[in-house]
Amino acid sequence: MSSPDALYHRLLSHPLMAEQLVREFVPEAMAVGLDFAGMERINAKFHDRDGKRREGDVIWRIPTVDGEDVVLHIL
């Protein structure tokens, strides 16, 4: 991945950056019950038809205080 997308991919692969994205762009009422300390990245790596390793979008699983999960999918 050697494009401008690669920079965003690397940047948003860090938990603090993903948290800040949510806190800045999601209404506070939606983000208030999210447990950012427990968030974990979901592996979106795969191999294409030629066998080359590729990275998909950035995906985070964020638990809530109610015991549910929210999936943050960054395209």
Secondary structure, DSSP 8 states (H G I E B T S, - for coil): --SHHHHHHHHTTSHHHHHHHHHHHS-HHHHTTB-GGG-EEE--EEE-TTS-EEE--EEEEEEBTTS-EEEEEE-
